[in-house]
Amino acid sequence: MTYVVLYIAGVFCIWWISHVGWQAALKKILSVLIPSALIILFNLQAGRLLFKSPIIGIISILPTAIFIYRGSLPLVTRINSWVDSKADGFVESRDVVEAEVISKEDA
């Protein structure tokens, strides 16, 4: 079942990259994966303490997820700005030659 979910996620990522471009898709994928990974890691580490009692576990899942999501926003913003700066570096390259295209009818 895990392989099916990963396969569907991979196909969706490839479709998303072809639909909006690699830079926008990479930024969106990272903005989803980073908080998700941090929430999963926190729940794995704190699971022994939080989930000894099911009531405490259920009550604490949502606030910790919101707290970790809000805490990871600066990291996600920093990574997205790094991706933007790397992509903008190719546009300002010395090897790029700008040219105007004039149709035969206008010439």
C-alpha positions as CSV (number, residue, x, y, z in Angstrom):
1,M,0.0,0.0,0.0
2,T,2.9,2.4,0.7
3,Y,4.3,1.8,-2.7
4,V,1.0,2.7,-4.3
5,V,0.8,6.0,-2.3
6,L,4.5,6.8,-3.2
7,Y,3.8,5.9,-6.9
8,I,0.7,8.2,-7.0
9,A,2.7,11.0,-5.3
10,G,5.5,10.6,-7.8
11,V,3.2,10.8,-10.8
12,F,1.5,13.8,-9.3
13,C,4.8,15.5,-8.7
14,I,5.9,14.9,-12.3
15,W,2.5,16.2,-13.6
16,W,2.8,19.3,-11.3
17,I,6.4,20.0,-12.6
18,S,5.2,19.8,-16.2
19,H,2.2,21.9,-15.4
20,V,3.7,24.9,-13.5
21,G,7.5,24.5,-14.1
22,W,10.2,23.0,-12.0
23,Q,10.9,26.1,-9.9
24,A,7.3,26.7,-8.7
25,A,6.8,22.9,-8.2
26,L,10.0,22.5,-6.3
27,K,9.1,25.4,-4.0
28,K,5.6,24.0,-3.4
29,I,6.8,20.4,-2.8
30,L,9.4,21.6,-0.3
31,S,6.9,23.8,1.5
32,V,4.8,20.7,2.0
33,L,7.5,18.1,2.7
34,I,9.6,20.1,5.2
35,P,6.8,20.7,7.8
36,S,5.5,17.2,7.2
37,A,8.8,15.6,7.9
38,L,9.4,17.8,11.0
39,I,5.9,16.9,12.4
40,I,6.5,13.2,11.8
41,L,10.0,13.3,13.4
42,F,8.6,15.2,16.4
43,N,5.7,12.7,16.8
44,L,8.2,9.8,16.6
45,Q,10.4,11.3,19.3
46,A,7.7,12.6,21.6
47,G,5.3,9.7,20.9
48,R,6.4,7.7,24.0
49,L,5.4,10.6,26.3
50,L,2.4,12.0,24.4
51,F,0.7,8.7,23.5
52,K,0.9,6.9,26.8
53,S,-2.6,8.1,27.4
54,P,-4.8,8.2,24.2
55,I,-6.6,11.3,25.5
56,I,-3.4,13.3,25.9
57,G,-2.2,12.1,22.5
58,I,-5.4,13.1,20.7
59,I,-5.5,16.5,22.4
60,S,-1.9,17.3,21.7
61,I,-1.6,16.3,18.0
62,L,-3.2,19.4,16.5
63,P,-1.5,22.0,18.6
64,T,1.9,20.4,18.1
65,A,1.3,20.2,14.4
66,I,0.3,23.8,14.2
67,F,3.3,24.9,16.3
68,I,5.8,22.9,14.2
69,Y,4.2,24.2,11.0
70,R,4.5,27.8,12.1
71,G,8.0,27.2,13.4
72,S,9.2,25.7,10.1
73,L,7.9,28.7,8.0
74,P,11.2,30.7,8.3
75,L,13.2,27.6,7.1
76,V,10.8,27.0,4.2
77,T,11.0,30.7,3.3
78,R,14.8,30.7,3.4
79,I,15.0,27.6,1.2
80,N,12.5,29.0,-1.3
81,S,14.5,32.3,-1.5
82,W,17.7,30.2,-2.1
83,V,15.9,28.3,-5.0
84,D,14.9,31.7,-6.4
85,S,18.4,33.1,-6.2
86,K,19.8,30.0,-7.9
87,A,17.3,30.3,-10.7
88,D,17.9,34.0,-11.1
89,G,21.6,33.4,-11.4
90,F,21.2,31.8,-14.8
91,V,19.3,34.7,-16.2
92,E,22.0,37.2,-15.4
93,S,24.8,35.0,-16.8
94,R,27.4,36.5,-19.1
95,D,27.0,33.7,-21.6
96,V,23.4,34.7,-22.4
97,V,22.8,36.8,-25.5
98,E,19.6,38.8,-25.8
99,A,18.1,38.9,-29.3
100,E,15.0,40.5,-30.8
101,V,12.9,38.4,-33.1
102,I,11.6,40.3,-36.1
103,S,9.1,38.6,-38.4
104,K,9.7,38.6,-42.2
105,E,6.5,40.6,-42.7
106,D,7.7,43.5,-40.5
107,A,11.2,43.7,-42.1
